[in-house]
Amino acid sequence: MTNPVPADVVSRLKAVLGEGGWSEDPARLEPKLIEWRGRWRGQTPLLVLPRTTHEVAAVVGICAADGVAITPQGGNTGLVAGQIPQGEILLSTEKLRAVRDVDGLDDAMVLEAGVTLAQAHEEAAK
């Protein structure tokens, strides 16, 4: 368990992310606080849902300035509970879904962290 997140940090994060960029709704948080096999359970004062890398940088900047820990979470498929917060800010990558580049010549793609494998396959097929 980490130190409690100060209320002013939570307020600043909410302000920088705006509507739809964060959640405290227990129903929204529940699946993100349990490891997919049910072995570990966590807690967080705030789920942040940045939509751009600029918002990610703003979240990291606010948290770093106040010494607040962040747990990043992608698909919540980890096997060692590293994706389960223990009081930290939970940063979900689910809204970072931009396909930045697809290069058929080099068989390379640049995708943001929230792009699913299925989406990547669709883009590659195009």
C-alpha positions in Angstrom: 0.0 0.0 0.0 1.3 3.4 -0.9 0.8 6.7 0.8 -2.7 8.2 0.5 -3.2 10.4 -2.6 -3.8 14.0 -1.5 -7.2 15.4 -2.4 -5.7 18.4 -4.2 -3.8 16.0 -6.6 -7.1 14.2 -7.4 -8.7 17.5 -8.0 -5.9 18.7 -10.4 -6.0 15.4 -12.3 -9.8 15.7 -12.7 -9.4 19.2 -14.0 -6.7 18.4 -16.5 -8.5 15.4 -17.9 -12.0 16.9 -17.9 -15.3 15.0 -18.4 -14.8 11.4 -19.5 -11.2 11.5 -18.6 -11.5 10.0 -15.1 -13.8 7.9 -12.9 -14.5 7.1 -9.3 -17.6 5.0 -10.1 -17.3 1.7 -8.2 -18.9 -0.2 -11.0 -16.4 1.2 -13.5 -13.4 0.5 -11.2 -14.4 -3.0 -10.0 -13.1 -5.0 -13.1 -9.8 -2.9 -13.0 -9.1 -3.7 -9.4 -9.2 -7.5 -9.7 -6.6 -9.6 -11.4 -8.3 -11.5 -14.2 -7.9 -14.9 -12.4 -9.2 -13.4 -9.1 -6.0 -13.9 -7.2 -5.3 -10.2 -6.3 -7.5 -7.3 -5.4 -6.5 -3.7 -5.3 -7.8 -0.2 -4.6 -7.4 3.3 -6.1 -8.7 6.7 -5.3 -9.0 7.6 -9.0 -9.0 5.9 -12.4 -7.6 8.2 -15.0 -8.4 7.6 -18.6 -6.2 9.9 -20.8 -7.1 10.2 -24.4 -3.8 11.6 -25.7 -0.1 11.3 -24.9 -0.3 15.0 -23.8 -2.8 14.0 -21.2 -0.6 11.1 -20.0 2.3 13.6 -19.7 0.1 16.0 -17.7 -1.0 13.2 -15.3 2.6 12.0 -14.9 3.7 15.6 -14.3 1.1 16.3 -11.6 1.8 13.0 -9.8 5.6 13.3 -10.0 5.5 16.9 -8.6 3.7 15.6 -5.5 5.4 12.2 -5.2 2.2 10.3 -6.0 2.6 6.8 -7.4 0.9 5.7 -10.6 0.0 2.1 -11.7 -0.4 1.8 -15.5 -2.9 -0.7 -16.8 -3.4 -2.0 -20.3 -5.6 -5.0 -20.7 -5.3 -6.2 -17.1 -4.0 -9.6 -18.3 -0.8 -9.6 -16.3 0.0 -12.7 -14.2 2.0 -11.1 -11.3 -0.5 -8.4 -10.2 1.8 -5.5 -11.4 -1.3 -4.0 -13.0 -3.4 -3.9 -9.8 -3.1 -0.7 -7.8 -2.5 -0.7 -4.1 -3.7 2.8 -3.4 -2.0 4.5 -6.3 -3.6 6.5 -9.2 -4.7 3.9 -11.8 -3.8 5.0 -15.3 -5.7 3.1 -17.9 -4.4 3.1 -21.5 -7.8 2.0 -22.9 -8.5 5.3 -24.6 -5.1 5.6 -26.3 -6.2 4.0 -29.5 -4.6 6.0 -32.3 -3.0 4.1 -35.2 -0.1 6.5 -35.9 1.6 4.7 -38.8 1.4 1.6 -40.9 4.3 0.8 -43.1 3.7 -2.2 -45.3 7.1 -2.0 -46.9 8.9 -2.5 -43.5 6.1 -4.5 -42.0 6.0 -2.0 -39.1 3.2 -0.3 -37.2 3.2 2.5 -34.7 0.2 2.1 -32.4 -0.8 3.7 -29.1 -0.9 1.6 -26.0 -4.7 1.1 -26.0 -4.9 -0.5 -29.5 -6.1 -4.0 -29.1 -4.4 -6.9 -30.9 -7.6 -7.3 -33.0 -7.5 -3.7 -34.1 -3.8 -4.1 -35.0 -4.6 -7.1 -37.1 -7.4 -5.2 -38.9 -5.0 -2.3 -39.7 -2.3 -4.7 -40.9 -4.8 -6.4 -43.2 -5.7 -3.1 -44.8 
